[in-house]
Amino acid sequence: MQTFKFLRKKNDQRVQKCFYKCNANNRITKIVREIYLRNDISCSIEKCKVCENKKKKLLDGDRNILILDTDTIIKYIDFLYECNIDNILIPLTIYEHIRTFNKILYKKLHELCYEIDESIPNSNKRYSVFVNKYCKFTYVHDNIKYDLKELQEIIKIVIWFKHHNPNLNVIVITSNDLLTNDCANNGISCFSLLDYVNQFLKKKTKNGLNNYGYNDNMLSIETIKMYFEDNMITENDENKEAENGNEANGNSRLNDLDKTQNDSENFKYKKKIYEPHLDKKEIIQGLRNNQFFKGVFQVICVNKMATVKINDYEDVIIKGYKNMNRAIHNDIVAVEIFSQFTDPSYGESDYFEEHIDPDEKEEEEEEEEVEGDDEEKKTNNTNKTTCIAKSENEQHTNTGEGNEFIECKKLYGKVIGIISRSRKEYGGVIKSCDNDKNNKYIEKLLFFKAFNSKIPHIIIKSNMEDELSNKRVIVTIDKWDFNSKYPLGRCLSVLGVCDDIEAETKLIYNEYNITTKEFSESAYLCLPPSNWVIPEEEFSKRIDFRNILTFSIDPPGCQDIDDALSVEILEEEKIIKIGVHIADVSYFVKQNSALDLEASKRCTTVYLTNQRVDMLPKLLTTDLCSLVEKQDRLTYSCIFTFNKNYDILDINIAKCIINSDRSFTYEQAQNIIDDSNDTSSIAISLRLLNNIAKDLKAKWLNDGALELKGNSEVVFEFEQKDYTKTKNLKPYVTYETNRLIEAFMLLANRSVARIIFQNFKAACILRRHPPPKYDTLKELDEYLQSIKVYDFKFNTSKELSYSINNINLKNDKILSNILKTLVTKCMNEAIFISGYNVHNNDMLRHYGLAADIYTFFTSPIRRYADIMVHRILNHIYGIEKLHNKYLDIVYLNKQVALLNEKYRNARFASRASVNFFSYLYIKKIGNQITQAVITSLKKNGIQIYVLAYGIEGICYLKKKDGFIFDEKKKSFIKLNENQKESFQLNFYDNVEVHMQVDTRDIKCQNHFIFIRKL
């Protein structure tokens, strides 16, 4: 029996803990701290007569108390998180170990152990963290290996609990043989999690509860099969082999599963496919010596090309699956650079995103492997450190106006290690494998294709093929061995069947991390009653606009009306007062409230074709904050004073009360403007606003603002609001009134940005738009020159703006719309930035609007950034002081990063929803042969614009079909049967395509097959 000596001497109450910390410059520092060991640590057991338990989560002493080791938590965290099994004690040392090495897993564990919010499903589970490293009876010194240290810690904890309360039944859950043996030697109950769950299901009592204190309906056989299938298969195999006398057979399936997970050469190879990753010590040392470089791995085309951004100006290009070395999109990786040379054909311009079945990849990957090896051999002697230093010195960046595009040297490299994995849950569809129907084990291997085409195929090992095949599912990756062509994963949940609107919508929410759960009870308690009216004291604090003509203009069916405009014409003073009134959401969403916390996590309202996910509860978004007609509403307003020449004389920011006279749609307001017989005050005001908006727009265009909205948006018509019945699909029609509202919102945002930056720079939230990708603009210029359009200039925003609006396109409206769409794709993403991080004026500039400074102020119902700006204005004008939390640079940086992430994801989710409903419409009307225009060409196909429906798509062109891509001319050559040129495909060529749906597709969107050139 293993014995442990408890510390009892006074001198042993204080110990030293030594650890090493790596800072941002990759320098390692030794840190020594003193730890004081205590004898009064709480046991976390409910109703304990010895301890004073002040924790909010306590364990039930009448039930089994489970202690899990690290491996069990890591392997089965999803089971623990999803299933109703609890009363679990987590040693603090294990909790901290998981926090250090696995952030995603730690987030779930933290929620189980500490969350008490009733809106969170897991908050009622009994999990508790025992601070064993501060208890003098359970402390284990750091001078032994972690594995052995953990073993001793768990044994000590159990022994102490038995001394503390002999009536407790403490069980250790582990699959570790050493820990199992030590538990047996010390008389401690010990099971694997599967064995414990089996016991848990078998022992039932008459009252419906088993001996473990759980309702036996909490777990089903299907649930156990999903989470423990690997263990069950292994046990069955061992039993069969034991019966046949083959336990020692080295070729058993158990060994094969451990080594390769599959004996089929289609999926796994016993030879080394990838180079093993370096361990963390080697990576840290290499980063310090500038031998390796750290960055985010961004896939351009799966298994073909990716980039790793190693600083603000440089990307390392990773070509070929071997050099990508098992890195997954958005992983943080370490790369080694092996070459540097000028390469005009680089990066995103090479490939369209494409899902390719595994069988189709083989030939292409073999070719890339040979090319990659040759390239590395030629340039492997390049000095990496010199390469980076030289590249940084020669860097030419386009951060200001007037910089011409300069082709710079590109860096090529390979991934040598994964520093941290990105998200571990992916949505998609599972397809069965048909390679070897005679092999009973191969039938258990399924292919998962992710919704995100940048994620590689994942092998799922399951005997639930019928239940999972062709279903929308959520999958996690468990591991990716260097001798495995694909990662190995498992299914976490089933969303539904393909093509089902509810299942596809859930898939979109999962893919883009959209929060759809109901607001918490504590958040709802922050809301005023539904019959709330404006308090009398607010009338004395605000400017009353209720008697001034006010109206809103929005899309049809809009319920969350953020903004309204008021018009007051003062003839005697020869001035015009235009009020831009914005819902005063910050009045209802108080700082540091539970509602504010939830809104800060959601960041934005998400608009899908069939539904909306609000950032705030509906009582606010569609009622109390929404500027509906004929209702008194609180606003934060910008009042602009214009003269007769539409020059701005004064800007006043104030809190107001309005009562909107009318709520117009864009079309209704446009009809009033166009009706020359309408001389009402509303018609006069609308025409005046339209004229001022045109004048503002002209000034901004002259400064270099870009007008990029073409007819790339589409709108759906449904039968009686039944989203399963799409009646029509057509391009979205815009009116002058769209631009009218846009102009005044831009004016308000520009004005507020200047005020908050000048008066409270540190904590202000701004919107920055960096200069565009000049290499892609140059490529667009080459496309235009190929159709004899030679006057496209783009060196400055003013030149680009002039080119878009005045370029000689021979009155071709289609080409004009396509040009605007293509220029939009050349733009970099606009981002939020805090005032703390503004170091020069270039960081303030919004390129697309040609604005020196810009922010978001006009949509607080649907954007949290606007609420933050409203609070800054409150602070500036002495209405309400900002809490210290909102001034903290760490908090601001985290919140700004979250704003950027959520805002981007909401955009992508909306686009994915449009693509899905376009797919449903084409499926309904049947496959179509239609005309399209080529808008871009890359190595694996052509991008097209379908004129009849206003939608874009990609026709993939293959070498085996006779299509050869000419990289210099950016065109495809079609070879006939005699290998002679038949025709060429170039930019803006008209083609005939077969538009069809394919239910086997991962994203359920339209497919386009090239038929002929017109």
Secondary structure, 3 states (H helix, E strand, C coil): CCCCCCCCCHHHHEEEEEEEEECCCCCEEEEEEEEECECCCCCCECCCCCCCCCCCCCECCCCCEEEECHHHHHHHHHHHHHCCCCCEEEEHHHHHHHHHHCHHHHHHHHHHHHCCCCCCHHHHCCEEEECHHHECCCCCCCCCCHHHHHHHHHHHHHHHHHHHCCCCCEEEECCCHHHHHHHHHCCCEEECHHHHHHHHHHCECCCCEECCCCECCCCCHHHHHHHHHHHHHHHHHHHHHHHCCCCCCCCCHHHHHHHCCCCCCCCECCCCCCCCCCCHHHHHHHHHCCCCEEEEEEEEECCCEEEEECCCCCEEEEECHHHHCCCCCCCEEEEEEEEEEECCCCHHHCCCCCCCCHHHHHHHHHHHHHHHHHHHHHHCCCCHHHHHHHHHHCCCCCCCCCCCCCCCEEEEEEEEEEEECCCCEEEEEEEECCCCCCCCCHHHEEEEEECCCCCCCEEEECCCHHHHECEEEEEEEEECCCCECCCEEEEEEEEEECCCHHHHHHHHHHHCCCCCCCCCHHHHCCCCCCCCCCCHHHHHHCEECCCCCEEEEECCCCCCCCEEEEEEEECCCCEEEEEEEEECHHHCCCCCCHHHHHHHHHCECEECCCCEECCCCHHHHHHHCCCCECCEEEEEEEEEEEECCCCEEEEEEEEEEEEECEEEEHHHHHHHHHCCCCCCHHHHHHHHHHHHHHHHHHHHHHHCCCCCCCCCCEEEEEECCEEEEEEEEEECCCCHHHHHHHHHHHHHHHHHHHHHHHHCCCCCEEEEECCCCHHHHHHHHHHHHHCCCCCCCCCCHHHHHHHHHHCCCCCCHHHHHHHHHHHHHHCCCCEEEEHHHCCCHHHCCECCCCECCCCCCCCCCCEHHHHHHHHHHHHHCCCCCCCHHHHCHHHHHHHHHHHHHHHHHHHHHHHHHHHHHHHHHHHHHCCEEEEEEEEEEECCEEEEEECCCCEEEEEECCHHHCEEEECCCCEEEEECCCCCEEEEECCCCEEEEEEEECCCCCCCCEEEEEEEEC
